[in-house]
Amino acid sequence: MSEKTKYDKVVVHSKGRVIKGYIESQEWEELEGLLVQGIRHVPDVLRLRTSDDDTIQEVPVNEVKAVFFVKSFEGQGSRNDLKFFSNAPMVHGVWVQLQFKDGEIMEGIILNGMHHLTEPGFFVHPTDPDGNNRLIYVLKSSLADFRVLGVRSL
């Protein structure tokens, strides 16, 4: 990996398999910008450099459950119940609970706008500042349930 190119750690859930690797930031824009403004374009195919053997895998976005931008590849493996964190990053948006078709449940904040209704997927800002996830891209076709829990404004 080049020193000039910025990579983010991601864990991709696609067709029952988990791929851990790195994605070049330019494909998604800078991660920090996504946390504030949301994304302008999602590529049709993710090019991931795998963490185990450093090979490139191309994963069609329409086949993913979610793309987790993570702090570490180990993860936490457990879900905390809904909590309002006083030290969570302030992101204006809608607090939601998502249930995936595989039974996994997660909560987070999505930007308030039409994009999460009209686009095939959307970004979720995790609400737990101590969690492993920094940002999650969720493909709507992988969801069994979507609930609004509240609105968070700056």
N, C-alpha and C positions, 0 to 999 in steps of 0.2 A: 504494500500500500504506500502510495506516495505521501510525502510529508505535506505537500501543498494541497492535496485533496483531502477534504474533511469527510469522515465516515461516522455514521451513527450505528450503535449496537441495536440490532433488531431481532425479535423472535417472531417468525411467521408461522401461523397455523394455517395449513392448506391441505385439504382432502385427507384429514386424519393424521397428518404427519407434522412434525415440528421442525422447522429449519432455523438454526441459530447462525447469525452472521452479521455482516456489515453492509450497509447500503450507503452509496455515495450521496452526500447531502444535496448536491445539485439536482438530483432526480426529484426531490421533495421540497426544495428550497431549504434554507437554513432552519433547523429544528426550532431555534429560539423564535424565529419569525412566525412559525406555525402556531406557537403557543399564544401569540397575540392576535394575529390576523387571520388565521386559517389558511387553507391551501388554495392556490389558484388553478393548479392542474395536477392530476394524479396520473402517473404513467400507466400504460396498458399492461406493461410487463416490468416486474421488479427484477433488477440484476443484483443478486446477493453474492458476496464473497463469504463462503461458509467458514465458520470458526474452527471446525475440526480439521479440514484438509486444504483450506485456502483455495478451493475451486470456485468458479463462478456458476451459479445456478440461476436460470431464468424462470420466474414464477408468474404466470398470468394473474393479474389482480382479480379478475372475475372468479378465480378459483380459491381465493383466500377467505378464511373466517375473519381474521384480523391480523394486523401488523402492529406488534408491540415494540415501541421504542423504549429500551430498557437501560437501567443503570448497570446491571450485571446479568450474565447468562444463567446464573443459578436460580434467581427468582425466590419467591417466598412460599408459594404453594398453598396459601390459605387466604380466605376472604374475610375481611373485617366487616362487621355490620356498619350500617350508616352512621357516620359521625360527622359533626361539623368541626372542622379543624381551624383553630384560630390562627395558626401559622401557615395555612394553605395559601398558595399563590392566588391573588385576586384576579379572577377571570370573569368578565361579564358574560352571562349566558344562562342556560337552562340546565338545572340539575336533573339528571335522568338515571333510571335504573334499566339496564339491558339484560335480557336473558337470551342466551344463545340456544340454538337448536340442540346442542350437545349438553345443555343443562347448566353451563357456567353462567353465573350472575355477576355483574359488575356495576359500579356506579361511577358517575363522573359528570363533568360539565361540558356541554356542547355550545358552540357559538349560536346565538339566537339569530336565525335567518332562514331563508328558503332553501339554502344549499342542502341541509340534512333531509329535506323532503324531496328535492328534485334530483339529486345526485345518487349514484349507486352506493356510495359510502360516505362516511363523515368521520371527523376527528373528535375524540373524547379526551378531555383533560382529566386525569385522575385526581380524586379529591384527597387522597392520603399522601401528604408530602413525604412520609417515611416509606412509602411503598416502592417497589422496584420499577414500576412503569412510569415513564416520563410523559408519554403521549401514546394514544392508540388510534389506529385507523380501523374502523369497523365497516365491513361490507354488509349492507342491509339484508341481503338474501340469507345471511347466516343467523339472523335474529328470529326468535320465536315470540318475544314480547319486548315492548318499548314503553316505559312509563315515565311521565314527568313527575318529579318529586317536589320541584319548586323552582323559583327563579332567583338568580344571584346577580345583583347589580353592584357596580362600583360605587 
